[in-house]
Amino acid sequence: MDTRSFPTKGNLMLAKNSLALARQGYDLMDKKRNILIRELMALIEEAKGIQEEIDTTFTRGYQCLQRANIEHGISFVSELAYTVPIEDSIQIQVRSIMGTEIPHIKYENEVNDLTYSFYTTKESIDIAREAFRQVKDLTIRLAEVENSAYRLAANIKKTQKRANALKNITIPTYEALVYNITNALEEKEREEFTRLKVIKRMHG
């Protein structure tokens, strides 16, 4: 038998303290979950906006690329594409939201990184290049937002599990313990009172 359930005043105090801590823990978990859900909803909304922007920019970029292919020839455009430098400046840092580590991407956003001459190309190349540079920026941002949303969702699930355990298991267990010990102590007091009355009558 668990010694903590013995009906003593010390055990009652311990049970009441544990119950108060469990309730406080549940309130904190509940607040944390609500904050994380708010953050997640904002990220989902942001991801949706970025995705729409990517679709629009991609469409514009491909239209300009098609025009550039017609104006310059596919092989010339392909040669220019090979001169575009590989993106290797990306650095992933982390920041914390309520104990959840979410990524923050830093990279060198070079706008004027021309790899060809204005004299040998038409405007369609410039527009296509700029559109695909924007797509790169937006894709990096989308990756950051989606990864953050995924991590927040995982933490919400974990927090919900803990909150449920406190609400459905820990708190009812301590409530029952406080109730049982209180009843047992009251019963003991009544018995003691009755015994004293009997002794008093016998000596009276």
LUMLUM-765538 format. One line per field, with one value per residue: chain; x, y, z of N, C-alpha, C in turn; residue number from 1; residue in three letters. Coordinates in steps of 0.02 Angstrom, whole numbers, plus 50000, padded with zeros to 5 digits. Layout:
# residues N
kette: (A	...)
n_xx: (X	...)
n_yy: (Y	...)
n_zz: (Z	...)
ca_xx: (X	...)
ca_yy: (Y	...)
ca_zz: (Z	...)
c_xx: (X	...)
c_yy: (Y	...)
c_zz: (Z	...)
nr: (NUM	...)
rest: (ALA	...)
***
This chain:
# residues 204
kette: (A	A	A	A	A	A	A	A	A	A	A	A	A	A	A	A	A	A	A	A	A	A	A	A	A	A	A	A	A	A	A	A	A	A	A	A	A	A	A	A	A	A	A	A	A	A	A	A	A	A	A	A	A	A	A	A	A	A	A	A	A	A	A	A	A	A	A	A	A	A	A	A	A	A	A	A	A	A	A	A	A	A	A	A	A	A	A	A	A	A	A	A	A	A	A	A	A	A	A	A	A	A	A	A	A	A	A	A	A	A	A	A	A	A	A	A	A	A	A	A	A	A	A	A	A	A	A	A	A	A	A	A	A	A	A	A	A	A	A	A	A	A	A	A	A	A	A	A	A	A	A	A	A	A	A	A	A	A	A	A	A	A	A	A	A	A	A	A	A	A	A	A	A	A	A	A	A	A	A	A	A	A	A	A	A	A	A	A	A	A	A	A	A	A	A	A	A	A	A	A	A	A	A	A)
n_xx: (50042	50024	50115	50085	49950	49903	49796	49844	49879	49990	50006	49889	49913	50021	49957	49864	49950	50014	49903	49870	49986	49976	49859	49901	50003	49927	49854	49960	50008	49896	49887	50008	49985	49880	49946	50043	49959	49901	50015	50045	49932	49950	50069	50027	49938	50027	50111	50021	49999	50129	50145	50048	50104	50223	50171	50114	50229	50312	50235	50240	50379	50404	50332	50406	50526	50493	50471	50599	50668	50615	50657	50799	50840	50843	50965	51056	50995	51003	51141	51164	51095	51178	51275	51229	51261	51283	51179	51250	51256	51171	51123	51072	50992	50928	50780	50681	50514	50411	50487	50499	50608	50632	50673	50779	50818	50962	51037	51139	51067	51085	51048	51098	51176	51227	51265	51285	51293	51211	51208	51204	51084	50901	50759	50671	50749	50803	50686	50639	50749	50745	50618	50636	50734	50662	50574	50663	50697	50569	50543	50641	50596	50470	50506	50564	50452	50359	50431	50443	50307	50280	50361	50304	50176	50206	50250	50134	50054	50124	50115	49977	49954	50018	49943	49818	49848	49872	49746	49654	49709	49813	49762	49626	49667	49738	49635	49545	49625	49643	49509	49480	49575	49537	49406	49434	49510	49415	49323	49399	49415	49283	49263	49357	49304	49182	49232	49297	49186	49120	49215	49215	49085	49091	49179	49111)
n_yy: (49940	50113	50227	50362	50373	50346	50395	50532	50694	50754	50685	50727	50862	50854	50792	50890	50995	50935	50921	51055	51095	51013	51064	51194	51165	51112	51226	51306	51226	51228	51364	51377	51290	51359	51478	51425	51370	51486	51546	51448	51453	51580	51559	51463	51538	51632	51549	51509	51630	51654	51544	51570	51685	51632	51548	51643	51719	51620	51584	51705	51712	51597	51629	51739	51673	51587	51683	51735	51624	51616	51738	51734	51605	51435	51369	51474	51536	51430	51421	51542	51513	51421	51502	51559	51580	51450	51437	51455	51518	51501	51499	51416	51466	51456	51499	51523	51479	51475	51366	51289	51252	51344	51364	51495	51569	51631	51719	51775	51897	51935	52058	52126	52030	52006	51899	51910	52012	52168	52214	52107	52044	52036	52121	52024	51921	51983	52007	51876	51823	51902	51868	51731	51743	51802	51698	51606	51673	51676	51539	51498	51568	51509	51377	51398	51444	51337	51232	51282	51284	51147	51102	51172	51117	50985	51009	51060	50948	50867	50947	50950	50816	50806	50897	50834	50717	50770	50828	50720	50612	50637	50750	50705	50592	50647	50726	50628	50567	50670	50685	50556	50545	50655	50618	50500	50552	50636	50542	50473	50574	50588	50463	50470	50576	50520	50414	50484	50544	50434	50387	50496	50490	50370	50401	50499)
n_zz: (50000	49963	50055	50056	50053	50178	50310	50372	50445	50391	50269	50208	50190	50101	49992	49959	49920	49810	49727	49705	49635	49522	49464	49436	49347	49243	49202	49155	49049	48969	48935	48867	48759	48694	48655	48568	48470	48418	48362	48267	48182	48127	48057	47963	47889	47838	47761	47664	47596	47546	47462	47365	47311	47260	47159	47071	47037	46982	46869	46796	46777	46698	46583	46536	46516	46413	46314	46307	46259	46132	46079	46094	46073	46126	46161	46187	46297	46386	46404	46470	46587	46648	46697	46810	46979	47104	47246	47395	47515	47619	47788	47933	48074	48244	48335	48483	48524	48654	48704	48590	48464	48323	48147	48081	47936	47859	47726	47587	47500	47351	47241	47129	47042	46913	46776	46647	46496	46469	46340	46253	46272	46281	46358	46408	46462	46576	46652	46672	46742	46860	46908	46939	47035	47136	47160	47215	47335	47396	47407	47497	47609	47624	47654	47780	47853	47840	47899	48028	48064	48063	48168	48276	48276	48313	48444	48500	48499	48590	48706	48722	48753	48877	48951	48947	49018	49145	49172	49159	49229	49333	49411	49448	49524	49634	49686	49728	49824	49919	49957	50011	50117	50194	50230	50303	50409	50469	50507	50601	50697	50738	50796	50899	50973	51013	51091	51194	51252	51302	51394	51481	51528	51597	51699	51759)
ca_xx: (50000	50061	50115	50057	49877	49885	49759	49878	49875	50049	49990	49835	49946	50060	49909	49836	50004	50022	49844	49878	50039	49949	49812	49943	50037	49877	49841	50018	50007	49839	49907	50061	49953	49843	49995	50072	49907	49896	50075	50038	49882	49981	50117	49988	49912	50086	50132	49971	50014	50193	50133	50012	50153	50268	50134	50109	50296	50333	50198	50269	50447	50402	50309	50464	50575	50469	50483	50671	50687	50595	50697	50871	50855	50848	51034	51087	50966	51032	51210	51158	51071	51236	51319	51198	51299	51247	51165	51284	51266	51118	51141	51011	50997	50865	50753	50635	50446	50385	50525	50503	50660	50611	50729	50781	50866	50998	51077	51157	51018	51117	51002	51138	51227	51223	51318	51285	51296	51148	51212	51192	51019	50841	50727	50638	50798	50807	50624	50639	50800	50720	50561	50661	50770	50608	50549	50713	50687	50505	50549	50680	50550	50417	50538	50571	50385	50330	50468	50423	50239	50285	50389	50254	50122	50231	50252	50064	50032	50157	50086	49907	49960	50035	49884	49767	49870	49860	49674	49616	49739	49847	49717	49576	49700	49750	49570	49519	49668	49624	49441	49483	49612	49494	49351	49462	49528	49352	49295	49443	49399	49217	49273	49394	49257	49135	49270	49308	49121	49106	49261	49191	49024	49110	49211	49068)
ca_yy: (50000	50175	50261	50430	50371	50338	50455	50574	50765	50767	50660	50769	50924	50836	50779	50956	51030	50901	50937	51125	51096	50982	51112	51249	51137	51106	51294	51328	51186	51252	51429	51364	51261	51412	51523	51389	51364	51553	51553	51401	51479	51637	51531	51431	51594	51660	51500	51512	51691	51645	51495	51605	51730	51589	51527	51701	51737	51565	51591	51763	51693	51549	51665	51778	51625	51565	51738	51739	51567	51634	51795	51721	51535	51395	51353	51534	51544	51376	51442	51594	51481	51388	51553	51579	51547	51405	51469	51419	51564	51490	51479	51405	51479	51438	51542	51483	51502	51433	51304	51256	51281	51350	51389	51562	51562	51691	51708	51837	51910	51978	52079	52142	51978	51992	51855	51921	52083	52198	52228	52046	52014	52078	52132	51962	51885	52018	51996	51805	51815	51934	51828	51669	51763	51811	51630	51577	51707	51654	51467	51495	51592	51457	51320	51419	51448	51269	51193	51309	51260	51075	51094	51197	51066	50928	51030	51067	50879	50846	50988	50926	50751	50819	50931	50782	50672	50806	50839	50657	50561	50664	50791	50663	50548	50685	50746	50569	50557	50722	50668	50495	50559	50701	50576	50454	50593	50658	50481	50461	50626	50571	50405	50495	50617	50473	50377	50530	50553	50372	50388	50549	50465	50317	50431	50552)
ca_zz: (50000	49958	50120	50048	50060	50248	50333	50422	50426	50348	50202	50180	50168	50042	49938	49938	49884	49745	49687	49684	49584	49461	49433	49410	49288	49189	49179	49116	48987	48929	48908	48818	48700	48659	48623	48511	48418	48387	48320	48211	48136	48093	48009	47909	47848	47804	47711	47610	47558	47510	47409	47311	47280	47221	47099	47026	47014	46938	46806	46761	46759	46642	46524	46513	46493	46346	46268	46299	46216	46063	46057	46094	46058	46187	46179	46216	46364	46427	46420	46522	46649	46680	46728	46874	47034	47150	47310	47450	47571	47667	47856	47972	48146	48277	48389	48524	48540	48708	48709	48525	48422	48253	48108	48052	47881	47837	47666	47552	47448	47301	47188	47070	47031	46841	46750	46574	46476	46445	46268	46213	46289	46280	46423	46431	46504	46640	46689	46692	46795	46921	46933	46970	47096	47186	47177	47261	47400	47424	47423	47560	47661	47632	47689	47850	47883	47843	47949	48093	48076	48077	48236	48323	48278	48353	48514	48522	48512	48652	48760	48730	48786	48948	48981	48955	49072	49208	49180	49164	49273	49393	49453	49482	49572	49696	49713	49763	49882	49968	49979	50053	50179	50233	50259	50353	50468	50501	50539	50659	50745	50767	50840	50957	51011	51045	51142	51250	51285	51339	51452	51526	51561	51643	51757	51784)
c_xx: (50044	50056	50085	49981	49854	49851	49794	49873	49932	50035	49936	49865	49985	50014	49879	49887	50014	49964	49849	49930	50014	49901	49849	49978	49989	49863	49897	50020	49953	49856	49959	50032	49917	49889	50024	50023	49900	49955	50070	49989	49910	50030	50082	49963	49969	50109	50085	49985	50077	50183	50097	50059	50201	50234	50131	50176	50324	50301	50228	50339	50449	50380	50367	50518	50557	50484	50559	50697	50672	50642	50771	50889	50869	50921	51070	51062	50994	51103	51210	51139	51129	51282	51291	51234	51254	51239	51197	51295	51215	51145	51077	51026	50930	50845	50699	50567	50418	50420	50530	50556	50637	50667	50721	50836	50896	51038	51090	51109	51046	51068	51041	51195	51226	51281	51320	51284	51228	51147	51193	51123	50962	50809	50695	50683	50801	50746	50620	50687	50775	50663	50586	50704	50719	50580	50597	50703	50624	50508	50588	50634	50496	50445	50544	50503	50355	50364	50450	50353	50239	50309	50339	50198	50142	50231	50181	50038	50059	50126	50015	49906	49972	49975	49829	49783	49857	49785	49636	49644	49765	49799	49663	49605	49711	49685	49540	49558	49650	49557	49443	49518	49570	49439	49376	49481	49467	49320	49333	49426	49332	49223	49307	49348	49207	49169	49280	49243	49105	49149	49237	49131	49042	49143	49168	49026)
c_yy: (50063	50213	50332	50432	50357	50401	50492	50647	50784	50746	50702	50834	50911	50826	50845	50996	51002	50918	51009	51132	51068	51029	51171	51227	51132	51175	51320	51292	51211	51319	51421	51338	51314	51461	51490	51382	51431	51564	51510	51427	51537	51612	51498	51483	51624	51614	51501	51573	51685	51598	51527	51651	51691	51569	51583	51718	51684	51572	51648	51746	51647	51582	51705	51732	51599	51619	51744	51683	51582	51688	51779	51650	51497	51383	51413	51545	51491	51393	51494	51563	51448	51438	51577	51543	51504	51441	51428	51463	51552	51466	51472	51416	51458	51490	51501	51517	51453	51364	51265	51290	51283	51383	51462	51561	51630	51673	51775	51847	51961	51995	52092	52091	51956	51949	51860	51995	52107	52205	52167	52015	52064	52078	52068	51921	51916	52004	51924	51794	51842	51894	51765	51683	51772	51744	51597	51606	51680	51580	51458	51515	51540	51397	51335	51417	51378	51226	51216	51284	51187	51064	51117	51146	51006	50946	51038	50998	50853	50882	50965	50860	50760	50850	50880	50735	50705	50811	50773	50605	50591	50701	50748	50617	50585	50711	50689	50557	50606	50705	50609	50508	50604	50662	50532	50492	50616	50600	50466	50511	50612	50513	50426	50535	50572	50436	50421	50541	50493	50370	50438	50525	50412	50345	50484	50532)
c_zz: (50000	50024	50117	50057	50132	50273	50390	50398	50379	50276	50168	50152	50103	49981	49912	49899	49814	49699	49661	49629	49518	49425	49401	49346	49229	49159	49134	49049	48939	48896	48854	48753	48659	48623	48561	48454	48380	48339	48258	48159	48095	48039	47950	47860	47806	47747	47650	47565	47516	47451	47349	47273	47236	47155	47047	46995	46965	46869	46764	46735	46698	46577	46493	46485	46423	46294	46253	46253	46143	46037	46049	46070	46122	46208	46211	46288	46412	46449	46475	46589	46686	46714	46796	46931	47078	47217	47366	47511	47628	47735	47896	48046	48178	48328	48424	48534	48591	48710	48644	48484	48350	48212	48086	48000	47863	47774	47632	47494	47398	47245	47123	47060	46957	46818	46673	46559	46450	46369	46226	46226	46284	46349	46452	46477	46574	46683	46715	46749	46861	46952	46969	47032	47153	47208	47226	47331	47435	47445	47489	47619	47676	47671	47763	47885	47892	47895	48020	48113	48096	48149	48290	48331	48320	48427	48542	48541	48579	48713	48775	48769	48861	48984	48995	49012	49140	49222	49195	49211	49338	49439	49486	49535	49639	49727	49755	49827	49937	49999	50029	50119	50224	50268	50314	50417	50506	50539	50604	50715	50779	50816	50905	51003	51049	51102	51204	51289	51328	51402	51504	51565	51613	51706	51790	51844)
nr: (1	2	3	4	5	6	7	8	9	10	11	12	13	14	15	16	17	18	19	20	21	22	23	24	25	26	27	28	29	30	31	32	33	34	35	36	37	38	39	40	41	42	43	44	45	46	47	48	49	50	51	52	53	54	55	56	57	58	59	60	61	62	63	64	65	66	67	68	69	70	71	72	73	74	75	76	77	78	79	80	81	82	83	84	85	86	87	88	89	90	91	92	93	94	95	96	97	98	99	100	101	102	103	104	105	106	107	108	109	110	111	112	113	114	115	116	117	118	119	120	121	122	123	124	125	126	127	128	129	130	131	132	133	134	135	136	137	138	139	140	141	142	143	144	145	146	147	148	149	150	151	152	153	154	155	156	157	158	159	160	161	162	163	164	165	166	167	168	169	170	171	172	173	174	175	176	177	178	179	180	181	182	183	184	185	186	187	188	189	190	191	192	193	194	195	196	197	198	199	200	201	202	203	204)
rest: (MET	ASP	THR	ARG	SER	PHE	PRO	THR	LYS	GLY	ASN	LEU	MET	LEU	ALA	LYS	ASN	SER	LEU	ALA	LEU	ALA	ARG	GLN	GLY	TYR	ASP	LEU	MET	ASP	LYS	LYS	ARG	ASN	ILE	LEU	ILE	ARG	GLU	LEU	MET	ALA	LEU	ILE	GLU	GLU	ALA	LYS	GLY	ILE	GLN	GLU	GLU	ILE	ASP	THR	THR	PHE	THR	ARG	GLY	TYR	GLN	CYS	LEU	GLN	ARG	ALA	ASN	ILE	GLU	HIS	GLY	ILE	SER	PHE	VAL	SER	GLU	LEU	ALA	TYR	THR	VAL	PRO	ILE	GLU	ASP	SER	ILE	GLN	ILE	GLN	VAL	ARG	SER	ILE	MET	GLY	THR	GLU	ILE	PRO	HIS	ILE	LYS	TYR	GLU	ASN	GLU	VAL	ASN	ASP	LEU	THR	TYR	SER	PHE	TYR	THR	THR	LYS	GLU	SER	ILE	ASP	ILE	ALA	ARG	GLU	ALA	PHE	ARG	GLN	VAL	LYS	ASP	LEU	THR	ILE	ARG	LEU	ALA	GLU	VAL	GLU	ASN	SER	ALA	TYR	ARG	LEU	ALA	ALA	ASN	ILE	LYS	LYS	THR	GLN	LYS	ARG	ALA	ASN	ALA	LEU	LYS	ASN	ILE	THR	ILE	PRO	THR	TYR	GLU	ALA	LEU	VAL	TYR	ASN	ILE	THR	ASN	ALA	LEU	GLU	GLU	LYS	GLU	ARG	GLU	GLU	PHE	THR	ARG	LEU	LYS	VAL	ILE	LYS	ARG	MET	HIS	GLY)
***
